[in-house]
């Protein structure tokens, strides 16, 4: 559609009509000029721009390449105007910043500017919300809808998520094996799909509020926590631009405390930049906290000699998000899975191979690929290799950092079913670190919500989704893409903009600058994480009887939800 096929390929049949005219010439090639009439926005904004050139000049260069009749000065004015339209703060300053200074959401806004700058008649938006947090994704969706109306554009959204399309599309075309399986109005298609393939897609979409199922919470009667996090803090010191010996303190994790019980799947959720990745590195002993301690099987990491810590790592394993960059491409599948055993001195020869092949069978990989390289494997199979690498060490705890986020819904379901089966067979405990609340609803027994480095709410699965208390938690839930009715109204609760910088955090509640219910005390005093019901705790002055001696505002309560 966008005429991005290489010249060696040609159309063998059919036609593409744009503005009532065929776009194909007599030789089977498109006559459309790439980027002029039909613009394209991809799913990987961070790799779309040259990191060595400021963002603004790149956007100007692209505009003048497509429309050379525009002068450099006029092109600059147009880009600045569009940067303001997509709500990038301080566009004059951001114009001259490098892509590395832009967050994921801001980069996607810059790509929208790139698409709009040539005055196209249509934009192709290819999985534009996939890499973004739910709040930023919904902001981008609404922004695209508003700009489409404002500029008189048509938008073709491509997505592997019908839940996402339910937020933004008027009509949906379902493709199966390269052919159209079904076309219909979005809501009508979801309510009454006509083909078995569409029904299967809709059935696989996880239900958040219709579902009553949730993993049971582990009891605390006789069990000791498998991992305990006690008042952990981690700060990075970054050199201030233009200064030699002056540093900014980036408060990545601030006084985080929680326990992980055996077989108690805990989820840690929050927007990008909230501290999830830093907490992951602390939980896996890749970094040390400057304050507090982390205990594994009642032994603090900071009291373990290096040899003991290396041995303890067998008990907790990390599974990463990107199976392409986390697996060495020149190492065979079997050798990759063996690596941990070699490091820990487990098994030799035929015994090692037998153990590796058993792990491959456990995760659903054929043993025939033992000596194969991973370059021909699917994303799902690559993640199964990562799971097998962990399982050969017989761990007690798996820490999954966005492990299923790169997979489509079908592959996610398969991998989550695998995790459930392995837990039942091997008594595993999981920590899921994710921004996918639908996945967390399905698999986690307890959920902790992070904002700007600290926990703002922690609750059992059902309590969090039906009776969320913190305004930030409610904002996250209001933005979740789903095919069912959402009891949290995004018109009231959705956040604008992005989280503030973790440098020089203002006193008081860290959420005060974005909270729709902010009070004077919020800007003066930081709320403590306080238990409100058994199994639930929240850090919010709205639930502090010393500050607000009355029930929380009705606007904070989800409609048609059970309040406990």
C-alpha positions as CSV (number, residue, x, y, z in Angstrom):
1,X,0.0,0.0,0.0
2,X,2.8,2.4,0.9
3,X,4.9,1.4,-2.2
4,X,7.8,0.1,-0.1
5,X,8.3,-3.1,-2.2
6,X,11.8,-3.4,-3.8
7,X,11.8,-2.9,-7.5
8,X,12.5,-6.6,-8.2
9,X,9.0,-7.4,-6.9
10,X,5.8,-6.6,-8.8
11,X,2.1,-7.1,-8.5
12,X,0.9,-10.3,-10.3
13,X,-2.8,-9.6,-9.9
14,X,-5.5,-7.4,-8.5
15,X,-5.5,-3.7,-8.2
16,X,-5.0,-0.9,-5.5
17,X,-7.3,2.1,-6.0
18,X,-6.5,5.3,-4.2
19,X,-8.7,8.4,-4.5
20,X,-10.7,6.5,-7.1
21,X,-7.7,5.8,-9.4
22,X,-5.5,2.8,-9.8
23,X,-2.1,3.2,-8.3
24,X,-0.4,0.6,-10.5
25,X,1.3,1.2,-13.9
26,X,1.3,-1.2,-16.8
27,X,4.4,-3.1,-15.5
28,X,2.9,-4.1,-12.2
29,X,4.6,-1.4,-10.1
30,X,3.0,1.3,-7.9
31,X,3.0,4.9,-9.1
32,X,2.7,6.3,-5.5
33,X,5.6,8.3,-4.2
34,X,6.6,6.7,-0.9
35,X,5.7,8.9,2.1
36,X,3.8,11.6,0.1
37,X,0.1,10.6,-0.2
38,X,0.3,7.6,2.1
39,X,2.4,8.0,5.3
40,X,3.6,5.2,7.6
41,X,4.1,5.0,11.4
42,X,5.9,1.9,12.6
43,X,6.0,0.0,15.9
44,X,9.7,0.7,16.7
45,X,10.1,4.4,17.0
46,X,13.4,4.2,18.8
47,X,15.0,2.6,15.7
48,X,13.4,5.0,13.2
49,X,15.7,8.0,13.7
50,X,19.5,8.4,13.5
51,X,20.7,8.7,17.2
52,X,23.6,11.0,16.1
53,X,21.4,13.7,14.7
54,X,18.8,15.9,16.6
55,X,15.2,14.9,16.1
56,X,14.0,18.2,14.6
57,X,16.6,18.5,11.8
58,X,15.9,14.8,10.8
59,X,12.1,15.6,10.5
60,X,12.9,18.7,8.4
61,X,15.2,16.7,6.2
62,X,12.6,14.0,5.6
63,X,9.9,16.6,4.8
64,X,12.1,18.4,2.3
65,X,13.1,15.1,0.7
66,X,9.4,14.3,0.0
67,X,8.4,17.9,-0.7
68,X,11.5,19.7,-2.1
69,X,9.5,22.8,-2.9
70,X,9.3,23.7,0.8
71,X,12.1,26.0,2.0
72,X,14.2,25.0,5.1
73,X,12.7,27.9,7.1
74,X,9.1,26.9,6.3
75,X,9.8,23.3,6.9
76,X,11.2,24.1,10.4
77,X,8.1,26.2,11.2
78,X,5.8,23.4,10.1
79,X,7.7,20.8,12.2
80,X,7.6,23.0,15.3
81,X,3.8,23.6,14.8
82,X,3.2,19.8,14.5
83,X,5.4,19.1,17.6
84,X,3.1,21.4,19.5
85,X,0.0,19.7,18.0
86,X,1.1,16.3,19.2
87,X,1.7,17.8,22.7
88,X,5.4,17.4,23.0
89,X,6.3,19.9,25.7
90,X,8.7,22.8,24.9
91,X,8.9,22.0,21.2
92,X,11.6,24.7,20.5
93,X,13.9,22.9,23.0
94,X,12.9,19.4,22.0
95,X,13.5,20.2,18.4
96,X,17.3,20.2,18.9
97,X,17.4,17.2,21.3
98,X,18.8,13.9,20.2
99,X,16.5,10.8,20.0
100,X,18.2,9.2,23.1
101,X,16.6,12.1,25.2
102,X,13.1,11.1,24.0
103,X,11.0,8.6,25.9
104,X,9.1,5.9,24.0
105,X,5.9,7.9,24.0
106,X,7.6,11.0,22.8
107,X,9.4,9.2,20.1
108,X,6.0,7.8,18.8
109,X,4.7,11.4,18.9
110,X,7.7,12.5,16.8
111,X,6.9,9.7,14.3
112,X,3.3,11.0,14.1
113,X,4.8,14.4,13.2
114,X,7.0,12.7,10.6
115,X,3.9,11.2,9.0
116,X,1.7,14.4,9.2
117,X,4.4,16.7,7.8
118,X,3.9,15.8,4.2
119,X,0.1,16.4,4.3
120,X,-0.9,12.8,3.4
121,X,-4.4,11.7,2.7
122,X,-3.9,8.5,4.6
123,X,-1.7,7.2,7.4
124,X,-0.8,3.5,8.0
125,X,-0.3,3.0,11.7
126,X,1.5,-0.4,12.2
127,X,1.2,-1.6,15.8
128,X,1.9,1.9,17.0
129,X,0.8,1.1,20.6
130,X,2.6,-2.2,21.0
131,X,5.8,-1.0,22.7
132,X,4.0,1.6,24.9
133,X,2.5,1.5,28.4
134,X,-1.3,1.4,28.5
135,X,-1.6,5.0,29.6
136,X,0.7,6.3,26.9
137,X,-0.8,4.0,24.4
138,X,-4.3,5.3,25.0
139,X,-3.0,8.9,24.8
140,X,-1.4,8.1,21.4
141,X,-4.7,6.4,20.2
142,X,-6.8,9.5,21.2
143,X,-4.2,11.8,19.7
144,X,-4.3,10.0,16.3
145,X,-8.1,10.1,16.3
146,X,-8.1,13.8,17.1
147,X,-5.4,14.6,14.4
148,X,-7.2,12.5,11.8
149,X,-10.4,14.6,12.3
150,X,-8.4,17.8,12.4
151,X,-6.4,17.2,9.3
152,X,-9.1,15.2,7.4
153,X,-7.1,12.0,7.3
154,X,-8.0,8.3,7.0
155,X,-6.1,6.0,9.2
156,X,-5.4,2.3,8.6
157,X,-4.5,0.6,11.9
158,X,-2.6,-2.7,11.7
159,X,-2.6,-4.7,15.0
160,X,-2.3,-8.2,16.3
161,X,-4.6,-7.1,19.2
162,X,-8.4,-7.0,18.7
163,X,-8.6,-5.3,22.1
164,X,-6.5,-2.4,20.8
165,X,-8.5,-2.1,17.6
166,X,-11.7,-1.9,19.8
167,X,-10.3,1.3,21.2
168,X,-9.6,3.0,17.9
169,X,-11.1,1.4,14.8
170,X,-14.5,2.0,13.2
171,X,-14.3,-1.1,11.0
172,X,-12.1,-4.2,11.2
173,X,-10.6,-6.5,8.5
174,X,-9.6,-9.9,9.8
175,X,-6.8,-11.6,7.8
176,X,-6.1,-15.3,7.9
177,X,-3.1,-16.8,5.9
178,X,-2.9,-13.7,3.8
179,X,-6.6,-13.6,2.9
180,X,-9.6,-11.6,4.2
181,X,-11.5,-13.8,6.6
182,X,-14.1,-11.2,7.7
183,X,-14.9,-7.5,7.5
184,X,-17.3,-5.7,9.8
185,X,-18.1,-2.8,12.1
186,X,-15.8,-3.3,15.1
187,X,-18.4,-3.8,17.8
188,X,-20.7,-5.9,15.6
189,X,-17.8,-8.1,14.7
190,X,-16.7,-8.6,18.3
191,X,-20.3,-9.3,19.4
192,X,-21.2,-11.7,16.6
193,X,-18.2,-13.0,14.6
194,X,-19.1,-14.8,11.4
195,X,-16.1,-17.1,10.9
196,X,-14.5,-19.8,13.2
197,X,-11.1,-18.0,12.9
198,X,-12.5,-14.7,14.2
199,X,-14.3,-16.6,17.0
200,X,-11.1,-18.2,18.0
201,X,-9.3,-14.8,18.1
202,X,-12.0,-13.3,20.3
203,X,-12.1,-16.4,22.6
204,X,-8.3,-16.1,23.2
205,X,-8.5,-12.5,24.4
206,X,-8.2,-12.5,28.2
207,X,-11.2,-11.1,30.0
208,X,-10.4,-8.8,32.9
209,X,-13.7,-8.0,34.7
210,X,-16.0,-10.7,33.3
211,X,-13.6,-13.4,34.6
212,X,-14.0,-14.6,38.2
213,X,-10.9,-16.8,38.0
214,X,-7.7,-15.6,39.7
215,X,-4.7,-17.6,41.1
216,X,-5.1,-18.4,44.8
217,X,-2.9,-16.4,47.2
218,X,-0.3,-18.5,49.1
219,X,-1.0,-18.7,52.8
220,X,1.5,-17.3,55.3
221,X,0.8,-19.8,58.1
222,X,3.9,-22.0,58.1
223,X,5.7,-20.8,55.0
224,X,8.7,-18.6,55.1
225,X,9.0,-16.1,52.2
226,X,11.1,-17.4,49.4
227,X,12.3,-13.9,48.8
228,X,11.9,-10.8,51.0
229,X,12.6,-7.2,49.9
230,X,13.2,-4.9,52.9
231,X,13.2,-1.1,52.5
232,X,15.3,-1.3,49.3
233,X,16.7,1.9,47.7
234,X,18.8,2.4,44.6
235,X,20.1,5.7,43.3
236,X,22.2,6.4,40.2
237,X,24.4,9.4,39.9
238,X,24.6,10.9,36.4
239,X,26.9,13.7,35.4
240,X,25.1,17.0,34.8
241,X,25.4,18.3,31.2
242,X,28.2,20.9,30.9
243,X,29.6,20.1,34.4
244,X,32.8,18.2,35.3
245,X,32.2,17.3,39.0
246,X,28.5,17.9,39.4
247,X,26.0,15.0,39.3
248,X,22.2,14.5,39.3
249,X,20.8,11.8,41.6
250,X,18.3,9.5,39.8
251,X,16.2,7.9,42.4
252,X,15.3,4.7,40.6
253,X,13.9,2.6,43.5
254,X,12.8,4.2,46.8
255,X,12.1,2.2,50.0
256,X,10.4,-0.8,48.4
257,X,9.2,-3.6,50.7
258,X,7.3,-6.8,49.9
259,X,7.5,-10.6,50.4
260,X,7.2,-13.4,47.8
261,X,5.7,-16.5,49.3
262,X,6.3,-20.0,47.8
263,X,4.0,-20.6,44.8
264,X,2.7,-17.0,45.2
265,X,2.8,-15.4,41.7
266,X,3.4,-11.7,42.3
267,X,3.0,-9.1,39.5
268,X,4.9,-5.8,39.5
269,X,3.3,-3.2,37.2
270,X,3.8,0.4,36.2
271,X,4.7,2.8,33.4
272,X,8.1,2.9,31.8
273,X,10.5,4.7,34.1
274,X,8.8,3.6,37.3
275,X,11.8,1.5,38.4
276,X,10.7,-2.0,37.4
277,X,13.9,-2.8,35.5
278,X,16.1,-1.5,38.3
279,X,14.1,-3.6,40.8
280,X,14.6,-6.6,38.5
281,X,18.4,-6.1,38.7
282,X,18.3,-5.8,42.5
283,X,16.1,-9.0,42.8
284,X,18.6,-11.0,40.7
285,X,21.6,-9.6,42.6
286,X,23.0,-8.0,39.4
287,X,23.2,-4.8,41.4
288,X,23.4,-4.0,45.1
289,X,20.9,-1.7,46.9
290,X,22.5,1.2,48.7
291,X,19.9,0.8,51.5
292,X,17.8,-2.1,52.7
293,X,18.3,-5.8,52.0
294,X,17.0,-8.6,49.8
295,X,16.8,-12.1,51.4
296,X,16.5,-15.4,49.4
297,X,15.5,-18.3,51.6
298,X,16.1,-16.1,54.6
299,X,19.7,-15.3,53.6
300,X,20.5,-11.7,52.8
301,X,22.4,-11.2,49.5
302,X,24.7,-8.6,51.1
303,X,25.9,-11.2,53.6
304,X,26.7,-13.9,51.1
305,X,30.3,-14.4,50.0
306,X,30.6,-14.4,46.2
307,X,30.9,-18.2,46.0
308,X,27.7,-18.6,48.0
309,X,25.9,-16.0,46.0
310,X,26.9,-17.8,42.7
311,X,25.5,-21.1,44.1
312,X,22.4,-19.3,45.3
313,X,21.7,-18.1,41.8
314,X,20.7,-21.6,40.9
315,X,17.6,-21.0,43.0
316,X,16.4,-17.8,41.2
317,X,16.6,-17.3,37.4
318,X,15.8,-14.3,35.2
319,X,13.9,-14.6,31.9
320,X,14.3,-11.5,29.7
321,X,12.0,-9.7,27.3
322,X,13.8,-9.9,24.0
323,X,14.6,-13.5,22.9
324,X,16.6,-12.3,19.9
325,X,19.2,-10.3,21.8
326,X,19.3,-12.5,24.9
327,X,20.3,-15.7,23.0
328,X,23.8,-15.9,21.3
329,X,23.1,-16.4,17.6
330,X,26.2,-18.5,17.0
331,X,25.6,-21.0,19.7
332,X,23.5,-24.2,19.2
333,X,20.3,-24.7,21.1
334,X,21.7,-27.5,23.3
335,X,24.9,-25.6,24.1
336,X,22.9,-22.6,25.2
337,X,20.8,-24.7,27.6
338,X,23.9,-26.4,28.9
339,X,25.7,-23.1,29.7
340,X,24.3,-22.7,33.2
341,X,25.1,-26.3,34.1
342,X,28.7,-25.8,33.0
343,X,29.0,-22.7,35.1
344,X,27.7,-24.5,38.2
345,X,29.5,-27.7,37.5
346,X,26.4,-29.9,37.1
347,X,26.6,-33.1,35.1
348,X,29.0,-34.3,32.4
349,X,28.8,-35.9,29.0
350,X,25.7,-38.0,28.3
351,X,24.2,-37.2,31.6
352,X,24.3,-33.4,30.9
353,X,22.7,-34.0,27.4
354,X,20.0,-36.2,28.9
355,X,19.1,-33.4,31.4
356,X,19.1,-30.8,28.7
357,X,16.8,-32.9,26.4
358,X,14.5,-33.4,29.3
359,X,14.2,-29.7,29.9
360,X,13.6,-29.2,26.1
361,X,10.8,-31.8,26.3
362,X,9.3,-30.1,29.4
363,X,9.0,-26.8,27.6
364,X,7.7,-28.2,24.3
365,X,10.9,-28.0,22.2
366,X,11.8,-31.0,19.9
367,X,15.1,-32.6,20.9
368,X,15.9,-32.8,17.2
369,X,17.0,-29.1,17.3
370,X,19.6,-29.8,20.0
371,X,22.5,-29.1,17.5
372,X,20.6,-26.4,15.5
373,X,21.3,-22.6,15.6
374,X,18.4,-20.5,16.8
375,X,18.2,-18.3,13.7
376,X,15.3,-20.3,12.1
377,X,13.2,-20.5,15.3
378,X,10.1,-18.5,16.0
379,X,9.9,-15.9,18.8
380,X,7.8,-18.3,20.9
381,X,10.4,-21.1,20.5
382,X,13.2,-18.8,21.4
383,X,11.5,-17.9,24.6
384,X,11.1,-21.7,25.3
385,X,14.9,-22.0,25.0
386,X,15.2,-19.3,27.7
387,X,12.8,-21.2,29.9
388,X,14.7,-24.4,29.4
389,X,18.0,-22.7,30.2
390,X,16.5,-21.8,33.6
391,X,14.8,-25.1,34.3
392,X,18.0,-27.3,33.9
393,X,19.2,-25.6,37.1
394,X,16.1,-26.6,39.0
395,X,15.3,-23.1,40.4
396,X,12.6,-22.3,43.0
397,X,11.9,-18.8,41.7
398,X,11.6,-17.4,38.1
399,X,11.7,-13.7,37.6
400,X,10.1,-12.8,34.2
401,X,10.8,-9.4,32.9
402,X,8.2,-8.7,30.2
403,X,8.9,-12.2,29.0
404,X,5.7,-12.6,26.9
405,X,5.3,-9.0,25.7
406,X,7.0,-9.7,22.3
407,X,4.5,-12.5,21.5
408,X,1.1,-12.3,19.8
409,X,-2.0,-13.4,21.8
410,X,-1.9,-17.0,20.6
411,X,1.8,-17.5,21.6
412,X,1.3,-15.7,24.9
413,X,-1.5,-18.1,25.8
414,X,0.7,-21.1,25.0
415,X,3.6,-19.8,27.0
416,X,1.4,-18.9,30.0
417,X,-0.1,-22.4,29.9
418,X,3.4,-23.7,30.0
419,X,4.3,-21.6,33.0
420,X,1.1,-22.9,34.8
421,X,2.0,-26.5,34.0
422,X,5.6,-26.1,35.1
423,X,4.5,-24.5,38.4
424,X,2.2,-27.5,39.2
425,X,4.9,-30.0,38.3
426,X,8.0,-28.3,39.8
427,X,6.5,-26.1,42.6
428,X,7.9,-22.9,41.0
429,X,7.2,-19.4,42.2
430,X,7.0,-16.5,39.7
431,X,7.6,-12.8,39.8
432,X,6.0,-11.2,36.7
433,X,7.3,-7.8,35.8
434,X,5.1,-6.3,33.2
435,X,2.9,-3.4,31.9
436,X,0.3,-5.9,30.5
437,X,-2.4,-5.7,33.1
438,X,-4.6,-8.3,31.2
439,X,-1.8,-10.9,31.5
440,X,-1.2,-10.0,35.1
441,X,-4.9,-10.4,35.9
442,X,-4.8,-13.9,34.5
443,X,-1.6,-15.3,36.2
444,X,-0.8,-13.3,39.3
445,X,-2.2,-13.9,42.8
446,X,-0.9,-10.6,44.2
447,X,0.0,-7.4,42.3
448,X,2.2,-4.5,43.3
449,X,1.9,-1.1,41.5
450,X,5.0,1.0,41.1
451,X,5.2,4.8,40.4
452,X,8.4,6.8,40.3
453,X,10.4,4.2,42.2
454,X,8.1,3.3,45.0
455,X,5.1,1.0,45.6
456,X,1.9,2.9,45.7
457,X,-0.5,0.0,46.1
458,X,-0.3,-3.8,46.6
459,X,-3.3,-6.0,46.7
460,X,-4.7,-9.5,46.0
461,X,-5.7,-10.0,42.3
462,X,-9.4,-9.6,42.7
463,X,-9.2,-6.7,45.2
464,X,-6.9,-4.7,42.9
465,X,-9.0,-5.1,39.7
466,X,-12.4,-4.7,41.4
467,X,-11.6,-2.4,44.3
468,X,-8.5,-0.5,43.3
469,X,-7.8,2.4,45.7
470,X,-4.9,4.5,44.5
471,X,-5.8,7.0,41.7
472,X,-2.7,5.9,39.7
473,X,-3.9,2.3,39.8
474,X,-7.3,3.4,38.6
475,X,-5.7,5.4,35.8
476,X,-3.8,2.3,34.6
477,X,-6.9,0.1,34.7
478,X,-8.9,2.7,32.8
479,X,-6.5,2.6,29.9
480,X,-6.4,-1.2,29.5
481,X,-7.5,-2.3,26.0
482,X,-10.3,-4.8,26.3
483,X,-13.3,-6.1,24.4
484,X,-15.5,-5.9,27.5
485,X,-17.0,-2.9,29.4
486,X,-14.3,-1.2,31.5
487,X,-15.7,-0.2,34.9
488,X,-13.0,2.5,35.3
489,X,-13.9,5.6,33.2
490,X,-10.9,6.8,31.2
491,X,-12.5,10.1,30.6
492,X,-12.2,10.9,34.3
493,X,-9.1,8.9,35.2
494,X,-6.8,8.8,32.2
495,X,-3.5,10.6,32.8
496,X,-2.0,13.2,30.4
497,X,1.6,13.5,29.7
498,X,4.4,11.3,31.2
499,X,5.7,10.6,34.7
500,X,8.0,13.4,36.1
501,X,11.7,12.9,36.1
502,X,13.2,10.8,38.9
503,X,15.8,13.5,39.3
504,X,15.2,15.9,42.3
505,X,11.8,14.5,43.1
506,X,9.5,17.1,44.7
507,X,8.5,16.7,48.4
508,X,5.2,15.2,49.2
509,X,3.3,12.5,47.2
510,X,5.2,11.7,44.0
511,X,1.9,11.4,42.1
512,X,0.6,14.8,43.2
513,X,1.6,16.5,39.9
514,X,-0.7,14.2,37.9
515,X,-3.4,13.3,40.4
516,X,-7.0,14.5,39.6
517,X,-7.8,14.4,43.4
518,X,-4.7,16.2,44.7
519,X,-5.1,17.9,48.1
520,X,-2.8,20.4,49.9
521,X,-1.4,17.7,52.2
522,X,-0.3,15.7,49.1
523,X,2.2,18.4,48.1
524,X,3.6,18.6,51.7
525,X,3.8,15.1,53.0
526,X,4.5,11.8,51.4
527,X,1.9,9.1,52.3
528,X,3.1,5.9,53.8
529,X,2.1,2.5,52.4
530,X,-0.7,1.6,54.9
531,X,-2.8,-1.6,55.1
532,X,-6.5,-0.8,54.4
533,X,-7.9,-4.4,54.3
534,X,-6.2,-7.8,54.9
535,X,-4.0,-8.3,51.9
536,X,-4.2,-4.8,50.6
537,X,-2.1,-1.7,51.2
538,X,-2.1,1.8,49.6
539,X,0.1,4.9,49.8
540,X,-2.5,7.7,49.5
541,X,-3.8,10.4,51.7
542,X,-7.3,9.8,50.5
543,X,-7.4,6.7,52.6
544,X,-5.6,8.1,55.6
545,X,-8.3,8.6,58.3
546,X,-6.1,11.3,59.9
547,X,-6.1,13.3,56.8
548,X,-9.5,12.5,55.2
549,X,-12.0,11.3,57.9
550,X,-14.7,10.4,55.3
551,X,-15.1,7.8,52.5
552,X,-13.1,8.4,49.3
553,X,-14.9,10.4,46.6
554,X,-17.4,8.5,44.5
555,X,-15.4,9.4,41.4
556,X,-12.7,7.1,42.7
557,X,-14.9,4.1,42.8
558,X,-15.3,1.8,39.8
559,X,-18.8,1.6,38.4
560,X,-20.6,-1.8,38.7
561,X,-17.7,-3.2,40.7
562,X,-17.6,-5.0,44.0
563,X,-16.3,-2.8,46.8
564,X,-14.7,-4.5,49.7
